[in-house]
């Protein structure tokens, strides 16, 4: 997509106010007002009041006696209805949850006294065409979830499971990285790796205090046009707010390894000792106007681990191979794995007498896990990776959201939201020596450590909701500016690998003076080394717009239809290495396709029509609902997919490794010796980090010709017909 068109598009987006998900962290109440003879009552006055904060809204029923109050904060409500010649009718005990559409019908009596009704049973969302599950605070507080990770509750709902590849939430069989997780209606997805904020760290830590979560909604399929960037489902989490009553709580939880039951099959006791503690407090600053809420939770985890090379059990050192055997045995030491985390949420809400509401929220997630890269299983403390092959995993995320809901009239509302998120993920190495990997085990620095990754997301969204008669129309647009950078590369210190699995042969090759006189002097040994500068930086624009109408045809039948457009404008490839670019451009793949590595295709025309209906065949309490929905759904592509294509073709590249392999009978050892690197002179725990220039010179001497510095490199480019994942439901 050309740059001038992008500028025009984003300028128009800003001018339109960047409309977005209007009901993402809200709910609504709909219903019909009847007289004693079951005839509708047009022009009746309906007041809806939040019993916790004092918020209220006045409405007037339409010609069919219907009313609809949108953009209501989750909480407890009561409704009062009145009309000339009728007594006042009040309904109490109504609970609005996130994304819900609660149907409350009222019947006015011709009497001089007020009629009150207490809602005592669970209300069904009869106006929503997509099936959804909402877990309220009672479920969140009392269900036994291990780890206090709010996203784990989603697995209790139908069609949601954990994606085995990365541990993210999978909705209706879709990949976890293609789902959409929202926090208070704002994007809470990791744009670089995909999935929830915190990436794979979120599988083991608290990112949002559980005591700060009021409820969440899970929509697995068929969601309306106001939701997007997911080919699967949506997890929408809502944090608590303060109210007129001061409330607080505190907890401490200890799960000591000595208190856990043994595994029933292997008879192995739990290894981890886990402590979790924290609390929350919320209440009024100014009654009925200004409220606060804050929560903090921490986690401390300790797990004993042990390096053990099972291939060396009940084995003695072969003749001349004692050096390697003794070295491996010296690495069999215990170490401690930690998994510590801190999560903090602070929130303030202000509501005016005119019904406007302003919300500010800040969330911090800070995690630190030592020796957590290479570990054993949950019940097995042993690993065949040495301490040197491990590292420290860190992740820190800051999220801030400002939301302003403005009431122009009871039937015309605007919801503005701005969110900024910054996440950094440094991953440190326990050593800085080459990695040596074989069937015995692994020692030396992990081949992808150290690394650091950070990203920023700026999201501006706004939504307009208009109720006219039996129609509720929503118009919206959403703009995201995402940037990410990383310092990453495989084989930063070099890596030796082997083409044999015979243990005695491996021990001999790693020793000096055995059957193989020189260390690593074999045609089964290869050596890989990073030649890039490791740095990559990229940005992406995501724009969306939708139009949607919820038509309440009758009190029993609702049609929900709309269309959503999304555009994903990808980073431009930095392809200034003309030699490599031309080689790739000139290559014809087996399917006849060619690829231009200088171009990463945008996805500017993702149109998604949506249609659904809900129908209740019964009157009265309406406990039966028939729903149907269909639509097209696009997911976004994480930036990690584009990291290589963006940076591999510049000079110098970001992350490109080359491999030094045997040439005829000339081994890697001999090639390195020819340029002055003698592997016999350094012990195994001090193998040298060989400069890339030396590796390239050794290869040139072995080949007898000038070597292309990229020869043997694995380069990744984006296909010319690249498209975002899409599903039809």
N, C-alpha and C positions, 0 to 999 in steps of 0.2 A: 504494500500500500504506500503511495507516495506521501512525502512529508507534508506538503501543503494541504492535502485532503484531511490528514490527521488533525492538523491544527484547526481547520474549519470545523471538523466534527466535534472536537473537544470543546471548542468555543461555544458551539451551539448547545452542547450538553450542559455546560456551565450556565448558559443563559436560561435554559429551561429549568434550572434548579436541581438537576440531577435526581429526579424522582426515583424512588426505590420501594422496597418491601414495606407496605403500609401497615400490615397486621403482624409483622414478624415477631414482635414481643408484646402483642396486645391480644385482646379477645373482643367479643361482641355479644350483645343480647338482642334477640329479635322476638317478636311475638305479635299477637292479635288481641285486641280488646273487644269483648262481647257483652251484650246485655243479657238479662236472665232468660231470654227466649233464644239465645245462641245467634242473634243477629249482630253483625259487626257494628262498632260505634266509631264513626269518623269524628275527627276533631277532639278526641279525648286528650286530656293533659296527662303525660307520663313523666314522672321524675325517677331518675336512677341515682342511687346514692351508695358510695363506698363507705361501709361502716367502720373501716379501719382508719381512713384518712379524712373523712368528711367530704370528699369530692362528690359533686352532684352535677347532673345534666338534665335539662328539661326538653321534652320532645312533644310533638303533636301527632296523633295517628292520622294516616292517610285515608283515602276514600274507601279502602277495604278494611279499615280499622287496624291496619298494621303499623308497627313502629320498628325502628332498627337503630341501636346505639353502637357505633363502631369505635375503635381505638380506645378501648377500656383497659386499664391496667389490671393484671390478674389480682384477684382478691375477693373479699366477701362483699356482697351487695344486697340492697333491698330496693324494691320497686313500689312506687305508689301511683295509682291511676285514679282519675276522677273526671266526671263530666256532669253537666247540668242535669239535674233531676235524679242523679244516682249518688249513692253513698261512696265514700272513699274506700278503695280496696288496696291493701298492702300485701306484698309477698316478700318474705324474709328468708334468710338462709341460702341465698344464691351464691354459688362459687363460680367465678369466671377464671378460666385457666388460659394459658398461652395458646393462641391459635384457635380457640374454641368459638363456636357460635351456639349460644345457649338459647333455647326456645322457652319463653315464659308467656303463656296466654293468661289473660286476666278476665274475670267475669264480674261486671258491676251489678250490684244489687240495688233495688229501689227501696232503700231504707235510710233512716236518719243516722245510723251508727256506722262506724268504720269496720270493714271486714278485713281480717288478717289471716294470711295463709303461711305456714311454715313449710319450706321445701325440705323434705326429709329423705329423699331418695336421689340416687345418681341420675343426673340429667343427660340425655343423649344429644349429641350434636346433629340435629336433624337437617341442618341447612348446608352441611359440608359434603361435597361429592366424594372427597378422598378419605378413605379410612385412615384414622390416626389414633395414636395412643398417647395419653398424657399421664405422667407420673407426678403426683403432687408431693407436697412437703412431707405429708404423713408417710408415704411410701419411701421417700428418700431417707427419712430419719430412721425408719424401723426395719427396712429390708437389710439382710446381712450381706453387704457388698465388701469384698476383700480389697482394702487399699484406699477407700474413700475417693476413688476417681469417678467423677460424675458421669462420664461417658459409658462406664460399665453398666449403668442402669438400662441403657438402650438395648442391651442384649437380652433383657427380659421381655421385650416386645416381639411380636411376630415378624418373621423374615429378616431379622437383624442378627448378624453373627460377626465374629472376629475374623478378619482377613488373615489367613495363615502366613501370607508373604511378608507383611509389614506390621501386623497387629492392629491395623486400623479397622473402623467399623464398616462392614459391608451390608448394604441394603439391597434386598431382593436379588442377590447373586452378583451385584456389580462390584468392581474393585473398590477397596477402601479409599484409595487416593482420589476416586472420582465421586465421592460423596460431599455433602455440604454441611459443615458444622457451624452454627451461629451462636453467639453469646449476646443476649439482649438485642437480638435482631441484627447484630453486626457480624461481619465475616470473622470467623475464628479458625481459619484454615492456614496451614503452613504452605506458602506459595512455592517454595523451592522443592521440598520433598513430597508435598501433598499430604492429605490427612489432617488430623487435628493439630493445633498449635503444640509445640514441644516435640513433634515428630515421634520417633521410636521411644524417646525418653518418656513421653506421656503414657506409655504402657506400664510404667513402673512408679510414677510419681503423681503427686497432687498438683494440678495446674490451676484449679479454681477451688477455693475452700468449699467443702461439701456443705458446711453450715451457712454458706452464702447463697446456695442454690434453693430457690423457692420451688421450682418445678421445671419440667421440660416436656416438649412435645416431639414425638417421632412420627414422621410421615414417610412411609416406605415407598409409596407409589402414588401417582395421580395428583400431585399437588398442583395448585393453581398457577397462573401466569406470573404472579408476583414473586415466585421463588425460581431460582435458577442455579447455574454452574454446578449441576449434578445430573449424572445419568442414572443415579440410583435413588437415594432418599435424602431427607433433611432431618438433622437433629437441631432443635431450637431450644436453647437453655436460657432460663430467666433467673436473674439474681434477685435477692430479697431487697425490699425497701423498708425504711422506717415508717412507723405509724404513730397514732396519738398515744399509744400505750408503750412505755419503756419495757424492752424485753432483752434479755441476754442469756447466754448459755456458755458453758465451758465443759471440756472433756479431756480425759487422758486415757489412752488405750495402750496396753502392753501385750504383745504376743511374743513371749519368750520361747526360745527354741526348746527349753526343757519342759514346757507346758503343752507342746503339741503332740498329737497322737502320731504313732508310726504309720508309715505307708503300709496298707493291708497286704500288699503283694510282696514288696521287697523287704518289709520290716525295717525300713530306714526312718530314723527320726528327722524332724524338720531341722534345717540348718540355720534359718534366719531368725534373728532377734529384731523385732520391729516395734518401735515406739511411735505413736501418733498423738498429738495433743494440740489444743487450740481452743477457740471460742469466738463468739460474736456478740455484738450489742447494737441495738437500734432503737430509735425513739424520736420524739418531737424536739425540734429546736423552737418552733413557734407553732402552736396547736392549729391544726387544719390548714397550715400553709407550708412549713418548712420542716423537713425530716432528714435524719441521717441514719446510716447503717455502715458497720464495718465488721470484718471477719478476718481472722488469721489462723492458719493451721501449719504445723510443721511435722516433718517425718524424719526419723533417724533409724537407719537400718544397718545391720552388721551381719555378714555371712562369711564363715570360714571357708577358704578354698585351699586346694593342694595341687601342685604340679606333679603329675605322675606319668611316666612313659611306660605304658603297659607292655610295649614290644620288648622292653628290656627286663621284664620280670622273669626270674628263674633262668637268666642268661648270664654267661660270663663273657668277658671281652675277648674277641678273636686275637690271635697273635698279631702284634704290631698295631692294633687298633685301640689300645688302652687309653690313648689321649682322648678320643671322642667319647668312648664309653664312660670314662671318669667325668668328663665335662657334662654329659647329659645327666648323670647321677647327681652332680653338684647342683643342678637346677631344680631337683625335686624337693622343693621347699614349700611350707605353708605360707599363705598370705591372706589378707583380709579384704573383702569386697564391701564397699559401702554404697548406700543409696539414700542420700539426704535431700530434703526438699523443703521449701518454704513457699506458701501461697498466701496472698494478701489481697483483700478487696475493700475498697472504700467507696461509698455512694451517698449522694445528696440529691434530694428531690424538693422542688418548689412548685406549688400549685396556686394559681391566682383565683380570685373570686369569680372571674369570668370563665373559668374552666380551662385555662391554658396551663401547661405543665412543662417544667424544665428539669432534666435529669443529667447529672454528672457522675461518671463512674471511672475508677482507676483499678486496674488489676495487675498484680505482680506475681510472676512464677519464677522461682530461682532453684535450680537443681544442681547437685554436685555428687557424682558417683565415682569413687576411686576404684581402679582395677575392675572396671565394669565392661571392658571391651571383649575380653576373652575369658569366659567363665564356664563352669560346669552347669549341670542341670539344677532344677529346683531342689531335688533330693540327693543329687550326686555331687559331692564336693570336688571331684577330680577333673582335671583338664590336662591335655597333652600339649598345652601351650605354656611356655615359660613366662615368668614374671616380666621379662624384658619385652615380650610380645603383647603386653597389656597396656592399658592407658586409662586416663581420666575422662569421663564424659561430663560435660557441663552444658547447661541450657538456661538462659535467662530471657524472659519475655515481659515487656511492658505494653499494656493496652489501656488506652483512654477513649472514652465515648462521651459525646455530648448529644443529647436528644431533646428536641423542642416540639411539643404538640400544641398547635394553635387552633382554637375554635373560632372560625369566622361566624358560624351559626350552628345550631344543633344538627344541621344536615350537610354542612360543608366544613371539613377539617383538613388540616395540613400537618404532616409529620416529617420533621427535618432531623437528620442524623449525620454526625461526623465522627469518624473513628480513625485513630492513628495507632499503629502497632509496630513495635521494633523487637526483633528477636535475634539473639546471638548464640552460637553454638560452637564454642571451642572444644576440640578433642585433642588431648595431649598424649604424648608417647612416653612410656617408661624408659626408653633407650633411644640411641641414635647410631645404631649399627645395622648392617645389612640383614635382611630376613633370610633365614635358612629353613626351608620347608621340605619335609619328606615324610615317609610313612611312620617314622618314629615319633615325630612331633615337630614343633616349630619354636625357634628362638630368634632373637633380634627384633628390631622395631617392626610393628605391624605394617604391612606394605602400603596402607593408606593413611598412616599417621605420621606426623601431626597434621591437623587440618582445622580450619575455622570457617564458619559460614554465618552470614548475617543477612537479614532481609528487613524491608520496611513495606508497610501497606498503608496507604492513605485512601480512605473510603468516604465519599460524600454521597448521600442519598436523601431523597425527599419524596413524599407521596401525598397525593391529593385524593380524598375520599368524598364523594358527592352522593347523597341519597335523594332521589326524585321519585316520588310515588313508590312503586314496588321494585325499583331498580336501585342498586348501590354500585356506582361506577368508581373504579380506581384507575388512576393514571400514574405511571411511575417511570423513573430512570435511575440508574445506579452507575457510578463511575469509580473505578479502582485504579490507582497508580501503584504498581508493584515494582520494587527494585530489589536485587539480590546480588551479593558478591561472595566469593569464596576463595580461600587459598587451599588448594587441594591438588593432590597428584599421587598416583601410585608409584611405588618403588623409589621413593625420595632418597633413601640411603642405599639402594640397590637390593636385589633379591636373587638368591640362588635356588634353583629347583633341579629335581633329579628325575631321570627317566627309568629308574629302577626301584623296586620295592623290597629288594633283599636286604634284610637288616645288617647282616655281616658285611655285605658290600658297601653299604652306606657308612658304617662305622669306619671301614678301611679308607674310603674316599675322604672322609673328614679328618683323618689322622695323617701325620707325617711319618714316613719311614716304614710303612706296612707293606703289604703286597703291592699296593700302588704307592710308589715312593713319594710322590708329591701330592699336596692337598688339592682335592677337586680336579685332579688330572685325569679326566675321563670324558669320552664323547657322550655320556649320558647327562652331563651337567650343562645347564644354560644359565645365563646371567642377564637380568633386565635392569634398566636404569632410566630414570626420569630425565628428560631433556628440556622440559618446559619451565616457565617461570612460575607456574602453579596458580597464578592469579586469573580470576574470571569475574566479569561484572556484566550485568544485563538488566534490562527493564522491560516491563510489559504494561500495556493499557488494556483494561477490561471495561467495556461499556455495555449497558443493557437498558432496554426500555420495554414497557408493557402497557397494555390496555386490557381491562377486565370488567365484566359486568356480572353481578349476581342478581338474577331476576327472580323474585318471589312471585311466581305465577299465581299460586294459591297458598294458603297457609300450610298446605301439605306438600307442595311441589316447588322446588327451586332449581333453576338452571344456572350453571356457572360456566362462563365461556370467555375466552380472551386469547390474546396472542402476545408472545414475548420475542424480542429480538436481542441477540447478544453478539458482540464483536470482540474477538480477542486479537490484539495487534502485537505481534511477537517481536522480540529483539532482533536487530539487524546483525547479521554475521560480520565479524571483523576478519575479512578474508584478503589480507594484503600480501600473503605469501603466494605470489603468482605461479611459481613453479609447481607447488603442490596442488593449488587450485586447478591449474590446467590439466594436471594428470588425472584428477578426479573427473573433471568435465569431459575428458576424452575417453573415459571408461564406459563401455556398454555392458549393462548387467544382463544376466541370462534371459530375463523377461523382455529385453529390448529397451529398457528404460535407462535414461541418463539423468544425472543429478548435477545441479549447479550448487556447489557448497557456499557460494556467496549470497544465496537467497533462502530465507526461512519464510515459508508461506504464512500469511495471516489467515484468520478465519473471520471475515467481515460479514458474512451473510448467513447467520444461524437463526433461522426463523422457526418458532415453536408454537404452533396452534395448540390450544388446550380446550377441552370440553368435558363437562361433567354434570350430573344431576343427582338430586336426592329426593326421595319420595317416601312419605309415611302413609301407609294405607289405613291407619287407625286414627281415631279421634281421642279426645281425652288426654291421657298421659303420654301418648305417642311413644310407645316402647319399641316399635318396629320401624326400621328404616331400610329402604332399598337404595343402593348407591350404584353409580356407574361413572366411569371416566375413561378418557383416552387422550393421548397427546404425544408430542415429541420432546425429548429432553437431551440437552447437550451438557457435557462436563467440561471443565477447563483442564488444560495440560500443565503439570508442574514444570517449573523452570529447569529442574535438574535434567529433564529430557533434552533441553536445548543448550546445556552448558558446554558439551563437546562441540556440537555444530557451530556455536557462537564463537568459540575461542581456539579450536584446533587448527584453524587455517590462517592464523596471524603469525607474525614473526617478531619475537619468539612465540611459540604456542603456549597455551595455558597448561594443559595436562596431556602430554604425549610421551609414552615410554618406547624405547627401542630395546631389542633383544640381541645379545651377543651369543651366537650359537657356534658349535664346532664347524670348521671348514675342512671337509675331508677328514683326515685323522688328526688335524690340529685342534687341540682342545681349548676350552676357554682359559684354563690355567696357562697354557703355552702362549696364547695370544696376549694375555696380560703381562706375562713375563717379558715378552718382546718389547714392551714399552716401559719396563722398569717396575712393575708391580709383582712382587713375589709373595704369593699367599702363604708360603711356608714360614715366613718371618713373623707372622702375627698369630697369637693364640686365637682360639675360636671365639672368645668373648670380646676380641678386639679386631675383628675382620675390618678391613679398611673401607671407607666410603670413597669410591673411585670417582674422580672428576669426570664429567661427561665428555670433555675433550679427550681425555686419556682413553676412554672406552671407544670413541669414534676413531682415534688414531690406531688403536689395536686392531679394529675391524678392517681399516684400510690396508694395513700391512698384511693381514691374513688374506685378504681378497686380491692384493696386488694391484689395486686400482683405487682411484678416488671414490669415496663412498657417499652416496646420497644420505645426508644426515637424517632423513625421514624414512630410509629403507628399513623395513621391519616394523614400522609404527602402525598402530591400529587407529585409524581416523574414523570419526562418526559424522555423518551429514544427514540433514533432514530430507526425506523424500519429497519430490516435487508435488505429489498429490496428498500431502499431509492434511489430515482433518482431525478435529477434536472428537473424542468418543461420543457416540450418540446412541440413544435407546428409544424404542417405540413401545409405548405402554397402552 
